Amino acid sequence: MMRKSTRIFGWAAVVAAVFVLQASSRPAAAEPMPKLDFAGSVTWLGQVPILVAIEKGFFRDEGLDVNVQVILSSSDRIRAVTAGSVAFSNLGRSTVISEMSRGNNSFFYFANVDDSPGSEGCWARAGFQSFPDLKGKKVAANTSAEVTMDGLLQNAGMSVRDVQFVNLSPNEMALALGRGDVDAACVWQPLLDNLKKAVPDGKLLGTDADTETYKRFGTMSSPDILIISRKLVEEHPDQARRLAVAIMRGADYVNQNPEAAAAAVAPLFRQPTDVVLAGIKNFKYYGSKGWREHMNRHTEQMQFLSSWLHRNKKIESAPDVKQWENTSFVPEL
């Protein structure tokens, strides 16, 4: 009886050992990838490098779970970063500087991956051939386009005091210009084309490529800037580094494979691939090549814009923008 019992316990030990061996040989369950969502839009082609990185799996290659949260306004995007509901965003720098002036320290800026000088301009109704013709007339602009308008006025020896400035939502400009509620309007593409359609016999008075900003920095009046959660950088610098690697890879891919990039993101923009491709070709995208020098130039431009916003009473104080710059986690690619 004792011998039989011993035999049973012996077999039980063998079976248990087999189960332990099998369990130990199974691969451990993979840890979930950090979720670092992006706040952007699917109407502005400046977002293409990041969207390509999402669609082509470049973030997944870095072990990161990144999806786009469509947030149309720059102010709402920066609020999302501040609240922690997204990890990073690409947005207009006028809004970023405005938040700096309020003392918002929840973010760093670290890169510029898109620009399109010449795509923001002022279109006038028939009969107005130049800004001097608009003296005392109604001119509409909004956000960065107001900087372009101011630069074009300066070229003509004028200032905003020489016209009736109308702060108008970009989406309302074509209708207002077509009805004659304003005599000229300044906005960016593709909304600039809507002005031309509304008043086909009008005239282009100039673009941001005609302004002092472009002459000094080679940029738009208020280009996009990439910002990232300060908390993420300080608590998880390796995740921030991998995020930057994937973004730069996305920008490099767009430059090297514009057709494939257009095909990848066209469904997000709800546009045919050829339309998106044509738009991409009107943009400049900046990836790993010479990014350090590129970033230095953009920091200088941001400080120039900060002074302009303060001088024109758009912000209460002109922040030292470099206090918000952090590229320590961006690898020398």
C-alpha positions in Angstrom: 0.0 0.0 0.0 2.8 2.3 0.9 4.6 1.4 -2.3 1.5 2.2 -4.4 1.0 5.5 -2.6 4.6 6.5 -3.2 4.2 5.6 -6.9 1.2 7.9 -7.2 2.9 10.8 -5.5 5.9 10.2 -7.8 3.8 10.4 -10.9 2.1 13.6 -9.6 5.5 15.2 -9.1 6.4 14.4 -12.7 3.2 15.8 -14.1 3.6 18.9 -11.9 7.1 19.4 -13.2 6.0 19.1 -16.8 3.3 21.8 -16.2 5.9 24.1 -14.6 8.3 23.5 -17.5 5.6 24.3 -20.0 4.6 27.4 -18.2 8.1 28.6 -17.9 8.8 28.0 -21.6 5.8 30.2 -22.7 6.7 33.7 -23.8 5.8 36.3 -21.2 2.8 38.4 -22.1 4.0 41.6 -23.8 3.6 44.7 -21.8 1.2 47.2 -23.4 2.8 49.9 -25.4 2.7 53.4 -23.9 -0.2 55.3 -25.3 1.0 58.7 -26.5 -1.8 60.3 -28.7 -1.3 63.2 -31.1 -3.5 66.2 -31.3 -3.8 67.4 -34.9 -6.1 68.0 -37.8 -6.9 66.3 -41.0 -7.4 69.5 -43.0 -3.9 71.0 -42.8 -1.2 69.3 -44.8 1.5 70.4 -42.3 0.4 67.4 -40.3 1.4 64.9 -43.0 4.8 63.8 -41.4 3.1 62.8 -38.2 0.1 61.2 -39.9 2.5 59.2 -42.1 4.4 58.0 -39.1 1.1 56.8 -37.6 -0.2 55.1 -40.8 3.2 53.5 -41.8 3.7 52.1 -38.3 6.8 54.1 -37.4 5.6 54.8 -33.9 4.8 51.1 -33.4 8.3 50.3 -34.6 9.5 52.3 -31.6 7.2 50.5 -29.2 4.6 53.3 -28.9 0.9 53.3 -29.4 0.1 56.6 -31.1 -3.2 57.6 -32.7 -4.5 61.0 -33.9 -7.1 62.9 -31.9 -8.6 65.3 -34.4 -8.7 68.7 -32.6 -9.2 71.6 -35.1 -8.1 74.7 -33.2 -4.6 75.3 -32.0 -5.8 76.6 -28.6 -7.8 73.4 -28.0 -4.8 71.3 -28.9 -2.5 73.0 -26.4 -5.2 72.6 -23.8 -5.3 68.9 -24.5 -1.5 68.7 -24.0 -1.8 70.6 -20.8 -4.6 68.4 -19.5 -2.6 65.3 -20.4 -5.2 63.8 -22.8 -2.6 63.8 -25.5 1.2 63.6 -25.4 2.1 66.0 -28.2 0.8 68.3 -31.0 1.8 70.2 -34.1 0.1 73.6 -34.0 0.4 77.3 -34.9 3.2 79.0 -32.9 1.2 82.2 -32.2 -1.0 80.1 -29.9 2.1 78.5 -28.3 3.7 81.9 -27.6 0.4 83.2 -26.2 0.4 80.3 -23.7 4.0 81.0 -22.8 3.1 84.6 -22.0 0.4 83.3 -19.6 3.1 81.2 -17.9 1.9 77.8 -19.1 4.8 75.5 -18.3 3.1 72.2 -19.2 5.0 71.7 -22.5 8.2 72.0 -24.4 8.7 72.8 -28.1 11.2 70.6 -29.8 10.9 70.6 -33.6 9.5 72.1 -36.8 8.6 69.6 -39.5 6.5 71.6 -41.9 6.4 75.1 -43.5 4.8 76.5 -46.6 5.9 80.1 -47.3 3.9 81.6 -50.0 0.7 79.8 -49.1 -0.7 82.6 -46.9 -1.8 85.8 -48.6 -4.2 88.7 -49.1 -6.8 88.8 -51.8 -8.7 92.0 -52.7 -11.9 92.7 -54.5 -11.8 94.1 -58.1 -10.6 97.7 -58.2 -8.0 97.4 -55.5 -4.5 96.9 -57.0 -2.4 97.4 -54.0 -2.5 98.1 -50.3 -2.4 101.9 -50.7 -5.7 101.5 -52.6 -7.2 100.0 -49.4 -6.5 103.0 -47.2 -9.6 103.4 -45.0 -11.1 100.2 -46.4 -12.1 97.0 -44.6 -9.4 94.3 -44.5 -10.1 91.0 -42.7 -7.5 88.7 -41.2 -7.1 86.3 -38.3 -4.2 84.9 -36.2 -1.1 84.3 -38.3 -2.5 85.9 -41.4 -2.7 89.2 -39.4 1.1 89.0 -39.2 1.3 88.6 -43.0 -1.1 91.5 -43.5 1.0 93.7 -41.2 4.2 92.8 -43.1 2.5 93.6 -46.4 1.2 96.9 -45.0 4.7 97.8 -43.9 6.0 97.1 -47.4 3.6 99.8 -48.6 4.7 102.2 -45.9 1.4 101.7 -44.0 0.2 100.2 -40.7 -3.0 98.6 -39.5 -4.2 102.0 -38.4 -4.5 103.0 -42.1 -7.2 100.4 -42.8 -10.4 99.3 -41.0 -9.2 96.0 -39.6 -11.8 93.2 -39.2 -11.0 90.2 -37.1 -12.9 87.5 -38.9 -13.0 83.8 -38.7 -11.1 82.2 -41.6 -14.1 80.1 -42.6 -16.3 83.3 -42.9 -13.9 85.3 -45.1 -14.9 84.0 -48.6 -18.6 84.8 -48.0 -17.8 88.2 -46.5 -15.5 89.1 -49.4 -18.0 87.9 -52.0 -20.8 90.0 -50.5 -18.6 93.0 -50.2 -18.7 93.1 -46.4 -14.9 93.5 -46.6 -12.7 94.8 -49.4 -9.8 92.4 -48.9 -9.0 89.4 -46.7 -5.9 87.6 -45.6 -5.8 83.9 -45.0 -3.9 80.7 -45.7 -4.4 77.8 -48.1 -6.7 76.1 -49.0 -8.9 78.9 -47.7 -7.0 81.4 -49.9 -8.3 79.6 -52.9 -11.8 80.0 -51.6 -11.3 83.8 -51.7 -10.2 83.6 -55.3 -13.3 81.6 -56.1 -15.6 84.0 -54.3 -14.1 87.0 -56.2 -12.5 85.6 -59.3 -11.8 89.1 -60.8 -9.9 90.1 -57.6 -6.2 90.5 -57.1 -3.5 88.9 -55.0 -1.8 91.7 -53.1 1.0 89.7 -51.7 1.9 86.6 -49.7 3.9 85.9 -46.6 6.9 85.2 -48.9 6.9 89.0 -49.6 7.3 90.0 -45.9 10.3 90.8 -43.6 9.7 87.5 -41.8 10.4 85.5 -44.9 13.4 87.7 -45.9 15.0 87.2 -42.4 14.1 83.6 -41.6 12.8 82.0 -44.8 9.6 80.9 -43.1 5.9 81.6 -43.0 4.7 84.4 -40.6 3.7 81.9 -38.0 4.7 78.3 -38.9 3.7 75.2 -37.0 5.8 74.1 -34.0 5.8 70.6 -32.4 5.2 70.6 -28.6 5.4 67.8 -26.2 4.2 67.2 -22.6 6.8 68.4 -20.1 5.7 65.6 -17.8 6.4 63.0 -20.4 9.9 64.4 -21.2 10.9 64.6 -17.5 9.4 61.3 -16.3 9.9 59.2 -19.5 12.7 60.7 -21.6 13.2 57.4 -23.5 9.6 57.5 -24.7 10.0 61.1 -25.8 13.2 60.1 -27.6 11.4 57.3 -29.5 8.6 59.6 -30.3 11.0 62.1 -31.9 12.7 59.3 -33.9 9.4 58.2 -35.4 8.4 61.8 -36.2 11.7 62.5 -38.0 11.4 59.3 -39.8 7.9 60.3 -41.0 9.2 63.6 -42.3 12.1 61.9 -44.1 9.7 59.4 -45.6 7.5 62.2 -47.0 10.5 63.9 -48.7 11.8 60.6 -50.1 8.4 59.0 -51.1 5.8 61.8 -51.6 3.5 59.6 -53.8 3.4 56.8 -51.2 3.0 59.3 -48.4 0.0 60.9 -50.2 -1.6 57.5 -50.7 -1.1 56.7 -47.0 -2.8 59.8 -45.7 -5.4 60.6 -48.4 -8.2 58.7 -46.7 -7.6 60.7 -43.5 -8.0 64.0 -45.5 -11.0 62.5 -47.4 -9.3 63.7 -50.6 -8.1 61.8 -53.8 -4.5 60.9 -53.6 -3.6 63.1 -56.5 -5.1 66.1 -54.7 -3.2 65.4 -51.5 0.0 64.8 -53.5 -0.3 68.2 -55.3 -0.7 69.8 -51.8 2.3 68.0 -50.4 4.4 69.3 -53.2 3.6 72.9 -52.2 4.9 72.2 -48.7 8.4 71.9 -47.3 8.9 69.1 -44.8 11.9 68.9 -42.5 13.3 65.7 -41.0 16.6 64.6 -39.7 18.8 66.4 -42.3 20.3 69.5 -40.7 17.6 69.6 -38.0 19.7 71.4 -35.4 20.5 74.4 -37.6 16.8 74.4 -38.8 15.6 74.4 -35.2 18.0 77.3 -34.2 16.5 79.4 -37.0 13.0 78.7 -35.9 13.8 79.6 -32.3 15.0 83.0 -33.6 11.8 83.4 -35.6 9.7 82.5 -32.6 11.4 85.3 -30.5 10.8 87.7 -33.4 7.1 86.7 -33.5 6.9 87.0 -29.7 8.1 90.6 -29.9 5.6 91.3 -32.7 2.7 89.9 -30.7 3.6 92.0 -27.7 4.2 95.2 -29.7 0.8 94.8 -31.3 -0.9 94.1 -27.9 -1.8 90.5 -28.7 -0.1 89.3 -25.5 0.7 91.1 -22.3 4.4 90.3 -22.2 6.9 88.9 -24.6 8.2 85.6 -23.3 11.8 84.4 -23.7 10.7 81.5 -25.9 14.0 79.6 -25.4 12.9 78.8 -21.8 10.3 76.4 -23.4 12.8 74.8 -25.8 13.9 71.2 -25.0 15.7 69.1 -27.6 17.7 67.0 -25.2 15.7 63.9 -26.1 16.0 64.4 -29.8 18.7 62.1 -31.1 21.4 63.4 -33.4 20.1 61.5 -36.4 
